[in-house]
Amino acid sequence: MNFHSILLQPIISLLAGILILVQPALLNYIVAIYLIIVGVLGLAPHFLQ
């Protein structure tokens, strides 16, 4: 399967939102991981050229 960052970001956001609702103590970790993933996906095309 070929996932693009356009498709991956909403899926990650949805999963993060569900996890935050279930366990609010995870908020800091989920936000940090989300930001790292979005940053890596945003920079990946520039490094893969």
N, CA, C and O atoms as a Maestro MAE file, in Angstrom:
{
 s_m_m2io_version
 :::
 2.0.0
}

f_m_ct {
 s_m_title
 :::
 protein
 m_atom[196] {
  # First column is atom index #
  i_m_mmod_type
  r_m_x_coord
  r_m_y_coord
  r_m_z_coord
  i_m_residue_number
  s_m_chain_name
  s_m_pdb_residue_name
  s_m_pdb_atom_name
  i_m_atomic_number
  :::
  1 25 0.831 -1.178 0.000 1 A "MET " " N  " 7
  2 3 0.000 0.000 0.000 1 A "MET " " CA " 6
  3 2 0.876 1.243 0.000 1 A "MET " " C  " 6
  4 15 1.932 1.283 0.631 1 A "MET " " O  " 8
  5 25 0.424 2.229 -0.705 2 A "ASN " " N  " 7
  6 3 1.194 3.459 -0.796 2 A "ASN " " CA " 6
  7 2 0.430 4.579 -0.083 2 A "ASN " " C  " 6
  8 15 -0.555 5.098 -0.607 2 A "ASN " " O  " 8
  9 25 0.892 4.945 1.117 3 A "PHE " " N  " 7
  10 3 0.248 6.008 1.873 3 A "PHE " " CA " 6
  11 2 0.964 7.321 1.630 3 A "PHE " " C  " 6
  12 15 2.192 7.391 1.685 3 A "PHE " " O  " 8
  13 25 0.203 8.344 1.367 4 A "HIS " " N  " 7
  14 3 0.766 9.682 1.216 4 A "HIS " " CA " 6
  15 2 0.550 10.439 2.513 4 A "HIS " " C  " 6
  16 15 -0.330 10.090 3.300 4 A "HIS " " O  " 8
  17 25 1.348 11.473 2.739 5 A "SER " " N  " 7
  18 3 1.207 12.236 3.970 5 A "SER " " CA " 6
  19 2 -0.149 12.927 4.047 5 A "SER " " C  " 6
  20 15 -0.639 13.209 5.141 5 A "SER " " O  " 8
  21 25 -0.760 13.201 2.897 6 A "ILE " " N  " 7
  22 3 -2.087 13.829 2.892 6 A "ILE " " CA " 6
  23 2 -3.111 12.890 3.504 6 A "ILE " " C  " 6
  24 15 -4.016 13.346 4.202 6 A "ILE " " O  " 8
  25 25 -2.993 11.597 3.262 7 A "LEU " " N  " 7
  26 3 -3.904 10.608 3.816 7 A "LEU " " CA " 6
  27 2 -3.508 10.240 5.239 7 A "LEU " " C  " 6
  28 15 -4.369 9.938 6.064 7 A "LEU " " O  " 8
  29 25 -2.239 10.262 5.525 8 A "LEU " " N  " 7
  30 3 -1.748 9.801 6.823 8 A "LEU " " CA " 6
  31 2 -2.040 10.794 7.947 8 A "LEU " " C  " 6
  32 15 -2.326 10.370 9.066 8 A "LEU " " O  " 8
  33 25 -1.978 12.074 7.691 9 A "GLN " " N  " 7
  34 3 -2.190 13.079 8.733 9 A "GLN " " CA " 6
  35 2 -3.581 13.015 9.359 9 A "GLN " " C  " 6
  36 15 -3.681 13.074 10.585 9 A "GLN " " O  " 8
  37 25 -4.662 12.897 8.581 10 A "PRO " " N  " 7
  38 3 -5.978 12.799 9.230 10 A "PRO " " CA " 6
  39 2 -6.150 11.521 10.038 10 A "PRO " " C  " 6
  40 15 -6.825 11.526 11.067 10 A "PRO " " O  " 8
  41 25 -5.552 10.435 9.586 11 A "ILE " " N  " 7
  42 3 -5.642 9.168 10.323 11 A "ILE " " CA " 6
  43 2 -4.916 9.286 11.656 11 A "ILE " " C  " 6
  44 15 -5.427 8.842 12.684 11 A "ILE " " O  " 8
  45 25 -3.736 9.877 11.644 12 A "ILE " " N  " 7
  46 3 -2.980 10.073 12.879 12 A "ILE " " CA " 6
  47 2 -3.731 11.007 13.815 12 A "ILE " " C  " 6
  48 15 -3.772 10.775 15.024 12 A "ILE " " O  " 8
  49 25 -4.322 12.059 13.268 13 A "SER " " N  " 7
  50 3 -5.084 13.002 14.092 13 A "SER " " CA " 6
  51 2 -6.282 12.319 14.750 13 A "SER " " C  " 6
  52 15 -6.565 12.545 15.926 13 A "SER " " O  " 8
  53 25 -6.972 11.497 13.996 14 A "LEU " " N  " 7
  54 3 -8.126 10.780 14.524 14 A "LEU " " CA " 6
  55 2 -7.721 9.832 15.644 14 A "LEU " " C  " 6
  56 15 -8.365 9.800 16.693 14 A "LEU " " O  " 8
  57 25 -6.668 9.069 15.431 15 A "LEU " " N  " 7
  58 3 -6.187 8.150 16.472 15 A "LEU " " CA " 6
  59 2 -5.717 8.903 17.710 15 A "LEU " " C  " 6
  60 15 -5.980 8.478 18.835 15 A "LEU " " O  " 8
  61 25 -5.027 10.011 17.506 16 A "ALA " " N  " 7
  62 3 -4.561 10.813 18.642 16 A "ALA " " CA " 6
  63 2 -5.735 11.365 19.427 16 A "ALA " " C  " 6
  64 15 -5.719 11.352 20.658 16 A "ALA " " O  " 8
  65 25 -6.754 11.849 18.732 17 A "GLY " " N  " 7
  66 3 -7.933 12.369 19.414 17 A "GLY " " CA " 6
  67 2 -8.648 11.320 20.236 17 A "GLY " " C  " 6
  68 15 -9.086 11.588 21.354 17 A "GLY " " O  " 8
  69 25 -8.766 10.128 19.683 18 A "ILE " " N  " 7
  70 3 -9.409 9.030 20.415 18 A "ILE " " CA " 6
  71 2 -8.597 8.661 21.651 18 A "ILE " " C  " 6
  72 15 -9.161 8.464 22.728 18 A "ILE " " O  " 8
  73 25 -7.287 8.568 21.506 19 A "LEU " " N  " 7
  74 3 -6.439 8.228 22.649 19 A "LEU " " CA " 6
  75 2 -6.501 9.293 23.733 19 A "LEU " " C  " 6
  76 15 -6.488 8.969 24.920 19 A "LEU " " O  " 8
  77 25 -6.569 10.562 23.335 20 A "ILE " " N  " 7
  78 3 -6.661 11.642 24.323 20 A "ILE " " CA " 6
  79 2 -7.986 11.569 25.065 20 A "ILE " " C  " 6
  80 15 -8.038 11.807 26.272 20 A "ILE " " O  " 8
  81 25 -9.054 11.242 24.353 21 A "LEU " " N  " 7
  82 3 -10.351 11.097 25.019 21 A "LEU " " CA " 6
  83 2 -10.352 9.938 26.011 21 A "LEU " " C  " 6
  84 15 -10.932 10.042 27.091 21 A "LEU " " O  " 8
  85 25 -9.709 8.843 25.647 22 A "VAL " " N  " 7
  86 3 -9.683 7.660 26.506 22 A "VAL " " CA " 6
  87 2 -8.751 7.873 27.691 22 A "VAL " " C  " 6
  88 15 -9.089 7.513 28.818 22 A "VAL " " O  " 8
  89 25 -7.601 8.446 27.449 23 A "GLN " " N  " 7
  90 3 -6.597 8.618 28.504 23 A "GLN " " CA " 6
  91 2 -5.992 10.017 28.402 23 A "GLN " " C  " 6
  92 15 -4.985 10.196 27.718 23 A "GLN " " O  " 8
  93 25 -6.581 11.007 29.062 24 A "PRO " " N  " 7
  94 3 -6.101 12.395 28.949 24 A "PRO " " CA " 6
  95 2 -4.651 12.589 29.412 24 A "PRO " " C  " 6
  96 15 -4.007 13.552 28.998 24 A "PRO " " O  " 8
  97 25 -4.136 11.717 30.240 25 A "ALA " " N  " 7
  98 3 -2.755 11.870 30.711 25 A "ALA " " CA " 6
  99 2 -1.745 11.685 29.577 25 A "ALA " " C  " 6
  100 15 -0.587 12.078 29.711 25 A "ALA " " O  " 8
  101 25 -2.171 11.097 28.476 26 A "LEU " " N  " 7
  102 3 -1.264 10.867 27.343 26 A "LEU " " CA " 6
  103 2 -1.131 12.082 26.430 26 A "LEU " " C  " 6
  104 15 -0.402 12.036 25.439 26 A "LEU " " O  " 8
  105 25 -1.826 13.164 26.755 27 A "LEU " " N  " 7
  106 3 -1.880 14.318 25.857 27 A "LEU " " CA " 6
  107 2 -0.494 14.820 25.447 27 A "LEU " " C  " 6
  108 15 -0.244 15.034 24.261 27 A "LEU " " O  " 8
  109 25 0.394 15.006 26.399 28 A "ASN " " N  " 7
  110 3 1.733 15.537 26.071 28 A "ASN " " CA " 6
  111 2 2.494 14.622 25.125 28 A "ASN " " C  " 6
  112 15 3.125 15.088 24.176 28 A "ASN " " O  " 8
  113 25 2.434 13.325 25.382 29 A "TYR " " N  " 7
  114 3 3.158 12.373 24.540 29 A "TYR " " CA " 6
  115 2 2.548 12.290 23.144 29 A "TYR " " C  " 6
  116 15 3.268 12.238 22.147 29 A "TYR " " O  " 8
  117 25 1.228 12.277 23.080 30 A "ILE " " N  " 7
  118 3 0.570 12.168 21.782 30 A "ILE " " CA " 6
  119 2 0.852 13.402 20.932 30 A "ILE " " C  " 6
  120 15 1.119 13.279 19.737 30 A "ILE " " O  " 8
  121 25 0.796 14.576 21.527 31 A "VAL " " N  " 7
  122 3 1.073 15.803 20.770 31 A "VAL " " CA " 6
  123 2 2.525 15.815 20.305 31 A "VAL " " C  " 6
  124 15 2.802 16.176 19.161 31 A "VAL " " O  " 8
  125 25 3.438 15.432 21.157 32 A "ALA " " N  " 7
  126 3 4.852 15.420 20.781 32 A "ALA " " CA " 6
  127 2 5.111 14.428 19.648 32 A "ALA " " C  " 6
  128 15 5.815 14.751 18.691 32 A "ALA " " O  " 8
  129 25 4.554 13.238 19.751 33 A "ILE " " N  " 7
  130 3 4.754 12.223 18.706 33 A "ILE " " CA " 6
  131 2 4.117 12.677 17.394 33 A "ILE " " C  " 6
  132 15 4.696 12.499 16.322 33 A "ILE " " O  " 8
  133 25 2.920 13.267 17.486 34 A "TYR " " N  " 7
  134 3 2.241 13.763 16.287 34 A "TYR " " CA " 6
  135 2 3.079 14.827 15.585 34 A "TYR " " C  " 6
  136 15 3.243 14.788 14.366 34 A "TYR " " O  " 8
  137 25 3.604 15.768 16.346 35 A "LEU " " N  " 7
  138 3 4.406 16.830 15.745 35 A "LEU " " CA " 6
  139 2 5.682 16.284 15.107 35 A "LEU " " C  " 6
  140 15 6.098 16.761 14.051 35 A "LEU " " O  " 8
  141 25 6.295 15.302 15.729 36 A "ILE " " N  " 7
  142 3 7.496 14.686 15.151 36 A "ILE " " CA " 6
  143 2 7.156 13.976 13.846 36 A "ILE " " C  " 6
  144 15 7.885 14.107 12.862 36 A "ILE " " O  " 8
  145 25 6.051 13.222 13.828 37 A "ILE " " N  " 7
  146 3 5.664 12.496 12.620 37 A "ILE " " CA " 6
  147 2 5.333 13.459 11.486 37 A "ILE " " C  " 6
  148 15 5.765 13.256 10.351 37 A "ILE " " O  " 8
  149 25 4.568 14.506 11.787 38 A "VAL " " N  " 7
  150 3 4.203 15.482 10.757 38 A "VAL " " CA " 6
  151 2 5.458 16.186 10.237 38 A "VAL " " C  " 6
  152 15 5.574 16.433 9.037 38 A "VAL " " O  " 8
  153 25 6.380 16.503 11.113 39 A "GLY " " N  " 7
  154 3 7.623 17.142 10.692 39 A "GLY " " CA " 6
  155 2 8.457 16.251 9.793 39 A "GLY " " C  " 6
  156 15 8.986 16.706 8.779 39 A "GLY " " O  " 8
  157 25 8.578 14.981 10.161 40 A "VAL " " N  " 7
  158 3 9.350 14.032 9.354 40 A "VAL " " CA " 6
  159 2 8.687 13.830 7.996 40 A "VAL " " C  " 6
  160 15 9.365 13.814 6.968 40 A "VAL " " O  " 8
  161 25 7.359 13.675 7.987 41 A "LEU " " N  " 7
  162 3 6.655 13.497 6.714 41 A "LEU " " CA " 6
  163 2 6.758 14.741 5.839 41 A "LEU " " C  " 6
  164 15 6.813 14.637 4.613 41 A "LEU " " O  " 8
  165 25 6.784 15.901 6.454 42 A "GLY " " N  " 7
  166 3 6.920 17.131 5.689 42 A "GLY " " CA " 6
  167 2 8.299 17.309 5.090 42 A "GLY " " C  " 6
  168 15 8.439 17.876 4.007 42 A "GLY " " O  " 8
  169 25 9.313 16.833 5.780 43 A "LEU " " N  " 7
  170 3 10.683 16.975 5.303 43 A "LEU " " CA " 6
  171 2 11.137 15.821 4.414 43 A "LEU " " C  " 6
  172 15 12.089 15.980 3.649 43 A "LEU " " O  " 8
  173 25 10.496 14.687 4.493 44 A "ALA " " N  " 7
  174 3 10.917 13.489 3.766 44 A "ALA " " CA " 6
  175 2 11.057 13.720 2.255 44 A "ALA " " C  " 6
  176 15 12.064 13.301 1.684 44 A "ALA " " O  " 8
  177 25 10.102 14.363 1.585 45 A "PRO " " N  " 7
  178 3 10.271 14.554 0.127 45 A "PRO " " CA " 6
  179 2 11.519 15.356 -0.233 45 A "PRO " " C  " 6
  180 15 12.095 15.151 -1.301 45 A "PRO " " O  " 8
  181 25 11.943 16.260 0.638 46 A "HIS " " N  " 7
  182 3 13.129 17.061 0.344 46 A "HIS " " CA " 6
  183 2 14.399 16.244 0.485 46 A "HIS " " C  " 6
  184 15 15.376 16.495 -0.221 46 A "HIS " " O  " 8
  185 25 14.402 15.265 1.391 47 A "PHE " " N  " 7
  186 3 15.582 14.442 1.584 47 A "PHE " " CA " 6
  187 2 15.649 13.273 0.618 47 A "PHE " " C  " 6
  188 15 16.729 12.726 0.397 47 A "PHE " " O  " 8
  189 25 14.530 12.878 0.041 48 A "LEU " " N  " 7
  190 3 14.491 11.709 -0.844 48 A "LEU " " CA " 6
  191 2 14.718 12.068 -2.307 48 A "LEU " " C  " 6
  192 15 14.728 11.179 -3.159 48 A "LEU " " O  " 8
  193 25 14.900 13.336 -2.616 49 A "GLN " " N  " 7
  194 3 15.117 13.728 -4.017 49 A "GLN " " CA " 6
  195 2 16.513 13.469 -4.464 49 A "GLN " " C  " 6
  196 15 16.854 13.744 -5.614 49 A "GLN " " O  " 8
  :::
 }
 m_bond[195] {
  # First column is bond index #
  i_m_from
  i_m_to
  i_m_order
  :::
  1 1 2 1
  2 2 3 1
  3 3 4 2
  4 3 5 1
  5 5 6 1
  6 6 7 1
  7 7 8 2
  8 7 9 1
  9 9 10 1
  10 10 11 1
  11 11 12 2
  12 11 13 1
  13 13 14 1
  14 14 15 1
  15 15 16 2
  16 15 17 1
  17 17 18 1
  18 18 19 1
  19 19 20 2
  20 19 21 1
  21 21 22 1
  22 22 23 1
  23 23 24 2
  24 23 25 1
  25 25 26 1
  26 26 27 1
  27 27 28 2
  28 27 29 1
  29 29 30 1
  30 30 31 1
  31 31 32 2
  32 31 33 1
  33 33 34 1
  34 34 35 1
  35 35 36 2
  36 35 37 1
  37 37 38 1
  38 38 39 1
  39 39 40 2
  40 39 41 1
  41 41 42 1
  42 42 43 1
  43 43 44 2
  44 43 45 1
  45 45 46 1
  46 46 47 1
  47 47 48 2
  48 47 49 1
  49 49 50 1
  50 50 51 1
  51 51 52 2
  52 51 53 1
  53 53 54 1
  54 54 55 1
  55 55 56 2
  56 55 57 1
  57 57 58 1
  58 58 59 1
  59 59 60 2
  60 59 61 1
  61 61 62 1
  62 62 63 1
  63 63 64 2
  64 63 65 1
  65 65 66 1
  66 66 67 1
  67 67 68 2
  68 67 69 1
  69 69 70 1
  70 70 71 1
  71 71 72 2
  72 71 73 1
  73 73 74 1
  74 74 75 1
  75 75 76 2
  76 75 77 1
  77 77 78 1
  78 78 79 1
  79 79 80 2
  80 79 81 1
  81 81 82 1
  82 82 83 1
  83 83 84 2
  84 83 85 1
  85 85 86 1
  86 86 87 1
  87 87 88 2
  88 87 89 1
  89 89 90 1
  90 90 91 1
  91 91 92 2
  92 91 93 1
  93 93 94 1
  94 94 95 1
  95 95 96 2
  96 95 97 1
  97 97 98 1
  98 98 99 1
  99 99 100 2
  100 99 101 1
  101 101 102 1
  102 102 103 1
  103 103 104 2
  104 103 105 1
  105 105 106 1
  106 106 107 1
  107 107 108 2
  108 107 109 1
  109 109 110 1
  110 110 111 1
  111 111 112 2
  112 111 113 1
  113 113 114 1
  114 114 115 1
  115 115 116 2
  116 115 117 1
  117 117 118 1
  118 118 119 1
  119 119 120 2
  120 119 121 1
  121 121 122 1
  122 122 123 1
  123 123 124 2
  124 123 125 1
  125 125 126 1
  126 126 127 1
  127 127 128 2
  128 127 129 1
  129 129 130 1
  130 130 131 1
  131 131 132 2
  132 131 133 1
  133 133 134 1
  134 134 135 1
  135 135 136 2
  136 135 137 1
  137 137 138 1
  138 138 139 1
  139 139 140 2
  140 139 141 1
  141 141 142 1
  142 142 143 1
  143 143 144 2
  144 143 145 1
  145 145 146 1
  146 146 147 1
  147 147 148 2
  148 147 149 1
  149 149 150 1
  150 150 151 1
  151 151 152 2
  152 151 153 1
  153 153 154 1
  154 154 155 1
  155 155 156 2
  156 155 157 1
  157 157 158 1
  158 158 159 1
  159 159 160 2
  160 159 161 1
  161 161 162 1
  162 162 163 1
  163 163 164 2
  164 163 165 1
  165 165 166 1
  166 166 167 1
  167 167 168 2
  168 167 169 1
  169 169 170 1
  170 170 171 1
  171 171 172 2
  172 171 173 1
  173 173 174 1
  174 174 175 1
  175 175 176 2
  176 175 177 1
  177 177 178 1
  178 178 179 1
  179 179 180 2
  180 179 181 1
  181 181 182 1
  182 182 183 1
  183 183 184 2
  184 183 185 1
  185 185 186 1
  186 186 187 1
  187 187 188 2
  188 187 189 1
  189 189 190 1
  190 190 191 1
  191 191 192 2
  192 191 193 1
  193 193 194 1
  194 194 195 1
  195 195 196 2
  :::
 }
}
